[in-house]
Amino acid sequence: MTVRVRNQIDRLGSVSLGAKFVFRTAEILGSDHPSRRPPYEGKMLTVVGFKPRYVNNVVVCDEDGNESLMPLGMVEKALSLK
């Protein structure tokens, strides 16, 4: 479900703009996840936008101002854990 305000999406699924969470790979992907840790590991991330046409469709920004794309399911899981 998406809600549009002035031609911009402010919510995608259960995630809304401005939502904040700390990214911890072990909590979100499992402790036995084999890939290396992302550069935003342990940092506070803020949802700053949505790209509904992409697989990784949630735009997050870390404390240093770096933006990344993440899948909606991963962001929803991170928000539910906080």
N, C-alpha and C positions, 0 to 999 in steps of 0.2 A: 504494500500500500504506500503510495506517495502522496504528499500534500504539496501543492504549488502555491507560492506566494510571490506575486510580481514576477512571474516567469522564472523563479528560482525555487529549487526544491529545498525545503527546510527540514524534511523528515524522510527517511527511507527505512522501511520496516519499523523496528522499534528504536532506531537511532535518530537523534535530532542534532541539528547544528549546535555547537558549543558543548556537547557532551565531553567529559574528560575521564581518562582512565590511565593507569600505569600499566605499561606493557611488560609482561613477564612471560617469556616463552614457555617455561615449565607449566605454568597454570593454564595457559591458553591452548598450547599444542601438545602438552604431555611431557613428562620428564625424560622420556626416552626418544624424543624427537631428534633425529640425526643431523639436521642441518646446523650450520653455524648461527650464532646469535645475530640478530639485526642490529644496526647502529643505534636504534632507539630503545634497546633493552633497558628496562628499569626506569625509563623516562616517562614523565607525564605527557600524554598525547591528547590533543584536542581535535574534535571533528570540525573541519572547516569547510567541507563541501561534499558534493556527491557527483559521481560520473556514472549514471545508471546504465549506460551502454557498454561499460567495461566489466570484466569479470571481477577485478579488484576495484570496486565501485565507491569506496568511501575514502575521501581525502582527509588525512590526518596531518597535524603539524606538531612537531616536538618543541621542547623548550628552547631550542636554538634557532627555531624558525624554518627548519627543514621540513618539506612536505613529502608525504609518501602515500601510496595507494594501498588499501587493505581490503580484503573481502568482507562483505557485510556480516557474514556468520561469525567471523573472528572478532569483529568489533562488538557484536551483540554478546558474545560469550565473555569478552573482557569486561564489558559494562555490567553483566550479571554477576560477576565475581567480586566486584568492589563493594 
